[in-house]
Amino acid sequence: MVVDDYVDGADALGILLSGAGYNVCVVSRGRQAVETARTFQPHVVILDLLIPDLNGFDVAAALKQQPWSDAAVFVAHTGLCTRDVMAKVKQAGFQHFLRKPSCFEDFESILSSLPTSVLRDRGRMTPA
């Protein structure tokens, strides 16, 4: 799942990931992410920290309440790179951090490093 209010960038990333064979859902708002994740149950959540109506930290906290999230991987994707933000990202349980602007290879590197069981369990963000 890609969650970012920069719609063009999020859509472009979704297209690239889909083209690489991943099953991707793209949303642009925090509450929309929480609602969509209930049924989509993503294995990987690429989450901008500054999104409308719920920030990325709040979205991550809400998603981590779901039983499926124990196996999910959370990637903070933001231009915010202060020490305070980095500490908060770690404290919030994000396993990865990507600073904007980032390139497709950054995402592919994270996805390719994940165990196959993480990506294939429910068919989300899984290479075809």
ABEGO torsion letter per residue (X at the ends): XBBBABAAAAAAAAAAAAAAGBBBBBBABAAAAAAAAAAAGBABBBBBABBBGBBAAAAAAAAAABAAAAABBBBBBBABABAAAAAAAAAAGBABBBBOBBBAAAAAAAAAABBAAAAAAAGBGBBX
